[in-house]
Amino acid sequence: MITDKSTLLAVCMAELPEKEVSLKNGMTVKVRALKGSDILRVSSIDNLDEKLAITIPKGLIEPVLASREIQRMIDYNPDLATDIFAEIMELSNALGEAEAAEAEDAKKN
């Protein structure tokens, strides 16, 4: 049986998952998964700073940070920014195999 339009679109309009996560430094933040179009955009970028600058504003729910605050975090505490990025990408199911293994190892340590 062929799926009807409303069923197909209901799957597309589902809420993006959200999660409270503990970062390596002990802080807790709330993140949201990225939309598919954002995942594709981020995955096509090689520059990590650009990836962080796109991903964090879209995926970090709490605390709410202004654009300049996010850029300051990227500039002055890249480990924290990268940790938040990894959590967002993991929740989005967008980590490659190597990145997923690295994130799993980081959680164990």
DRENMARLUM-8892 format. One line per 10 residues: number of its first residue (from 1); their letters; for each residue x, y, z of N, C-alpha, C, O. Coordinates in steps of 0.05 Angstrom, whole numbers. Layout:
<pts>
NUM> a> X/Y/Z/X/Y/Z/X/Y/Z/X/Y/Z; ... $
</pts>
This chain:
<pts>
1> mitdkstlla> 17/-24/0/0/0/0/18/25/0/38/26/15; 11/44/-16/26/69/-18/18/87/5/-6/90/12; 39/100/17/34/119/39/20/144/29/26/154/7; 1/154/45/-13/178/37/3/203/44/22/201/60; -4/225/32/11/250/34/13/259/63/35/267/72; -8/258/79/-8/268/106/11/252/124/24/263/141; 12/226/119/30/209/135/59/215/128/76/217/146; 65/218/103/92/225/94/101/252/105/123/254/115; 84/272/103/91/298/113/93/299/144/108/315/155; 77/283/157/78/282/187/106/274/196/116/284/216 $
11> vcmaelpeke> 118/255/182/145/246/189/165/269/185/184/273/201; 161/284/164/179/307/157/176/330/177/195/345/181; 153/333/189/148/355/207/152/348/236/146/364/254; 162/324/242/166/316/269/185/335/284/202/347/272; 180/337/310/198/354/326/226/343/326/231/319/326; 245/361/325/273/353/327/279/345/356/270/359/375; 294/324/360/299/315/387/316/335/402/334/348/390; 311/337/428/327/354/446/338/338/469/327/317/475; 359/347/481/372/332/502/390/349/519/403/367/509; 389/345/546/408/358/564/433/340/564/431/316/568 $
21> vslkngmtvk> 456/353/560/481/338/559/502/350/578/503/374/582; 518/333/590/540/341/607/565/343/590/572/323/577; 578/366/590/602/369/575/626/360/590/624/354/614; 649/358/577/674/348/590/682/365/614/694/355/632; 675/391/613/683/409/635/663/408/658/666/423/678; 642/391/657/623/388/678/598/405/675/579/402/690; 598/424/656/575/441/652/553/424/637/559/405/623; 528/433/641/506/420/628/492/440/610/487/463/618; 487/432/585/473/449/566/450/433/553/450/408/556; 432/447/540/410/433/526/415/438/496/418/461/488 $
31> vralkgsdil> 414/416/481/419/418/452/396/406/437/380/390/448; 394/413/412/373/403/394/387/392/369/408/402/360; 376/371/357/386/360/332/383/381/310/364/397/310; 400/379/290/397/396/266/377/385/246/372/361/246; 366/402/230/349/394/208/367/380/187/391/385/187; 355/364/170/370/350/150/386/369/131/408/364/124; 373/392/124/386/411/106/410/423/120/430/429/106; 409/428/146/432/439/160/454/418/163/478/425/161; 447/393/166/467/372/168/482/370/141/507/368/141; 468/371/119/481/371/93/499/395/89/521/392/79 $
41> rvssidnlde> 490/418/97/506/442/95/532/440/111/554/445/101; 530/431/136/553/429/154/572/408/144/597/411/145; 561/386/134/579/364/125/594/371/100/614/358/94; 585/391/85/599/399/61/621/419/66/636/427/48; 624/428/91/644/448/98/669/435/110/666/417/127; 692/443/102/717/432/113/728/447/137/740/436/154; 723/473/137/734/490/158/718/487/184/694/491/185; 732/478/206/719/473/231/706/498/243/684/496/254; 719/521/242/708/545/253/681/552/240/662/560/253; 679/548/214/654/552/199/633/532/208/610/540/212 $
51> klaitipkgl> 641/507/212/622/487/221/611/494/249/587/493/253; 628/503/267/620/511/293/601/535/292/581/536/306; 608/554/276/592/579/274/564/574/262/546/590/268; 561/553/247/534/546/236/519/528/256/495/532/260; 533/508/267/520/488/283/511/497/310/488/492/318; 528/512/324/522/519/352/497/537/354/480/532/371; 495/558/337/470/575/340/445/559/334/424/565/346; 446/540/317/422/524/310/416/502/330/393/495/333; 437/492/343/433/469/360/434/474/390/424/457/405; 446/496/398/447/502/427/422/516/436/417/538/427 $
61> iepvlasrei> 406/504/453/381/515/462/385/531/488/376/554/490; 398/519/507/403/532/533/431/527/541/440/504/541; 446/547/549/438/575/551/437/588/523/451/579/504; 420/608/520/417/622/495/441/642/494/446/657/512; 456/640/472/479/658/468/475/675/443/464/665/423; 484/700/444/483/717/421/505/709/401/524/694/409; 503/717/377/523/709/356/551/717/365/570/701/361; 555/740/376/582/749/384/592/732/407/616/728/410; 574/723/425/583/706/447/591/678/437/611/667/447; 577/668/417/585/642/405/612/645/391/629/628/394 $
71> qrmidynpdl> 616/667/377/642/671/364/664/674/384/686/664/379; 659/687/406/679/690/427/686/662/439/709/657/444; 666/645/443/671/618/453/688/603/433/707/589/441; 682/605/407/698/591/386/727/601/387/745/585/384; 730/627/390/757/640/389/773/634/414/797/628/412; 761/635/437/776/633/462/774/607/477/790/601/495; 754/591/470/751/564/483/742/544/462/719/534/464; 759/538/443/751/520/421/744/492/431/728/478/418; 756/483/453/750/456/463/721/455/472/707/435/466; 711/476/485/683/477/494/665/478/469/645/463/468 $
81> atdifaeime> 671/494/450/655/497/426/654/470/411/633/462/401; 677/457/409/678/431/395/662/410/410/650/393/397; 663/410/436/648/391/452/617/395/448/603/375/444; 608/420/447/580/426/442/573/417/413/552/404/409; 590/423/394/586/414/367/583/384/365/565/374/351; 601/369/378/599/340/377/573/329/388/562/310/378; 564/341/410/538/333/422/515/338/403/497/321/400; 515/361/390/494/368/371/494/348/347/473/338/339; 518/343/337/520/325/314/513/297/321/501/282/305; 520/288/345/513/261/353/482/258/356/471/238/347 $
91> lsnalgeaea> 469/278/368/440/278/371/427/279/343/405/268/339; 440/291/324/430/293/297/436/268/280/428/266/257; 449/248/292/458/224/278/475/232/254/471/220/232; 492/251/257/508/261/235/538/258/238/553/269/222; 546/242/257/575/237/260/583/214/241/569/194/239; 605/217/228/617/196/212/627/174/231/627/178/255; 635/151/221/644/129/238/667/137/255/668/130/279; 687/150/244/711/158/259/703/178/281/712/177/303; 685/198/274/677/218/293/660/205/315/663/213/338; 643/186/308/627/172/328/645/156/348/640/157/372 $
101> aeaedakkn> 665/143/337/683/128/355/699/147/373/703/141/396; 707/169/362/721/189/378/703/201/400/712/204/423; 678/206/394/660/217/414/654/196/436/653/203/459; 652/171/428/648/149/447/672/146/466/669/143/490; 696/148/455/721/146/471/722/170/490/730/166/513; 714/193/481/715/217/498/696/215/522/702/224/544; 673/202/517/654/198/539/665/179/560/658/182/584; 680/160/552/691/140/570/713/152/588/718/142/610; 727/172/578/749/185/593/740/206/612/756/218/626 $
</pts>
